[in-house]
Amino acid sequence: MYSGIQQMVRQMRKATFEKTPQWTLGQLIEELSKIDATDDCWVSFAFGGFVPTECDSWRGSYAEIAIGFADLEWEKRPMLKSFLQHLRDCVGKEFTGYKGGEFTMDESTPVWVSNYGRSGETGVVGLATEVGAEGKVYRVHIRTDYCEF
């Protein structure tokens, strides 16, 4: 019975997710992997100069992933290569929900932007890049927007 309810919830979530512009973990990894970047290319969000921090289970739905954010000093900003590796490491990783339970993330997991213990409706919807004189990307902006759960 319990697995039947879980399956129904997953199907309902899949139906609502397909109507949004929100990206999955796999999409984010794939698109970041395509970028021809400089060695010192760094990542930020396209809002307020904030940068991504650690990933965790999203409080809105523990089975979905959230990228945290912070206003970090220049020398602590995340570099594309290390951030991309962090995202890859999240695939197949088990996270503990805010109030318990274990949840494994995969490529089809929706990606949110929220700090630990918070929810909200900010989803990852795209990327924007800044290109330098040598024609390579030196900064990647993660684009976000309101997304319904």
NUDO-816759 format. One line per field, with one value per residue (C-alpha): x, y, z; residue number from 0; residue in three letters. Coordinates in steps of 0.25 Angstrom, whole numbers, plus 5000, padded with zeros to 4 digits. Example, Ala and Ser with C-alpha at 12.3 -4.5 7.8 and 13.67 -1.06 7.14 Angstrom:
! residues 2
X	5049,5055
Y	4982,4996
Z	5031,5029
seq	0,1
type	Ala,Ser
***
This chain:
! residues 149
X	5000,5011,5019,5006,5004,5018,5017,5004,5011,5023,5014,5006,5020,5025,5012,5014,5029,5027,5019,5030,5043,5051,5063,5067,5080,5084,5081,5089,5101,5100,5099,5110,5119,5117,5123,5137,5142,5155,5162,5158,5143,5134,5120,5109,5094,5088,5082,5089,5103,5101,5109,5105,5110,5106,5095,5085,5071,5061,5051,5039,5041,5052,5053,5058,5071,5074,5087,5090,5095,5103,5110,5124,5137,5144,5154,5144,5135,5133,5140,5133,5141,5139,5124,5122,5129,5120,5108,5113,5115,5101,5096,5093,5096,5087,5083,5076,5063,5061,5052,5058,5058,5068,5066,5075,5076,5078,5078,5063,5063,5058,5067,5064,5071,5070,5078,5077,5064,5057,5048,5042,5039,5052,5056,5068,5063,5076,5089,5096,5110,5121,5131,5145,5154,5160,5146,5145,5135,5140,5127,5114,5101,5091,5077,5066,5051,5038,5034,5022,5024
Y	5000,5010,5008,5010,5023,5027,5024,5032,5044,5042,5042,5054,5062,5058,5063,5077,5077,5075,5088,5097,5102,5096,5088,5075,5071,5064,5076,5085,5076,5074,5089,5092,5081,5087,5101,5104,5111,5117,5110,5121,5121,5123,5121,5131,5132,5143,5150,5159,5154,5142,5129,5114,5107,5092,5084,5078,5072,5083,5085,5087,5072,5064,5056,5068,5075,5090,5098,5107,5121,5131,5145,5140,5148,5148,5138,5128,5128,5114,5110,5103,5091,5088,5092,5083,5072,5075,5073,5060,5055,5058,5048,5035,5041,5039,5052,5053,5061,5073,5065,5051,5041,5037,5042,5038,5048,5045,5052,5054,5061,5075,5086,5097,5109,5109,5109,5098,5097,5107,5104,5114,5114,5117,5107,5106,5110,5112,5118,5131,5133,5144,5142,5148,5154,5140,5135,5126,5127,5133,5134,5125,5131,5121,5126,5124,5127,5124,5110,5102,5090
Z	5000,5004,4991,4983,4990,4987,4973,4971,4978,4968,4956,4961,4963,4950,4943,4950,4948,4933,4932,4938,4932,4944,4941,4946,4952,4940,4931,4939,4939,4924,4921,4930,4924,4910,4914,4908,4920,4925,4936,4946,4941,4953,4956,4962,4962,4953,4966,4976,4973,4981,4978,4980,4992,4996,4991,5001,5001,4999,5010,5001,4997,5003,4990,4982,4983,4986,4984,4995,4993,5000,4998,4999,4998,4984,4987,4992,4980,4974,4961,4950,4950,4965,4965,4953,4961,4973,4965,4959,4973,4976,4966,4974,4987,4999,5006,5019,5019,5028,5038,5035,5024,5014,4999,4987,4976,4962,4948,4948,4961,4960,4965,4974,4980,4995,5008,5018,5025,5016,5004,4995,4980,4973,4963,4953,4939,4931,4930,4925,4922,4921,4910,4911,4900,4897,4894,4906,4917,4930,4938,4938,4944,4948,4945,4954,4954,4961,4960,4965,4973
seq	0,1,2,3,4,5,6,7,8,9,10,11,12,13,14,15,16,17,18,19,20,21,22,23,24,25,26,27,28,29,30,31,32,33,34,35,36,37,38,39,40,41,42,43,44,45,46,47,48,49,50,51,52,53,54,55,56,57,58,59,60,61,62,63,64,65,66,67,68,69,70,71,72,73,74,75,76,77,78,79,80,81,82,83,84,85,86,87,88,89,90,91,92,93,94,95,96,97,98,99,100,101,102,103,104,105,106,107,108,109,110,111,112,113,114,115,116,117,118,119,120,121,122,123,124,125,126,127,128,129,130,131,132,133,134,135,136,137,138,139,140,141,142,143,144,145,146,147,148
type	Met,Tyr,Ser,Gly,Ile,Gln,Gln,Met,Val,Arg,Gln,Met,Arg,Lys,Ala,Thr,Phe,Glu,Lys,Thr,Pro,Gln,Trp,Thr,Leu,Gly,Gln,Leu,Ile,Glu,Glu,Leu,Ser,Lys,Ile,Asp,Ala,Thr,Asp,Asp,Cys,Trp,Val,Ser,Phe,Ala,Phe,Gly,Gly,Phe,Val,Pro,Thr,Glu,Cys,Asp,Ser,Trp,Arg,Gly,Ser,Tyr,Ala,Glu,Ile,Ala,Ile,Gly,Phe,Ala,Asp,Leu,Glu,Trp,Glu,Lys,Arg,Pro,Met,Leu,Lys,Ser,Phe,Leu,Gln,His,Leu,Arg,Asp,Cys,Val,Gly,Lys,Glu,Phe,Thr,Gly,Tyr,Lys,Gly,Gly,Glu,Phe,Thr,Met,Asp,Glu,Ser,Thr,Pro,Val,Trp,Val,Ser,Asn,Tyr,Gly,Arg,Ser,Gly,Glu,Thr,Gly,Val,Val,Gly,Leu,Ala,Thr,Glu,Val,Gly,Ala,Glu,Gly,Lys,Val,Tyr,Arg,Val,His,Ile,Arg,Thr,Asp,Tyr,Cys,Glu,Phe
***
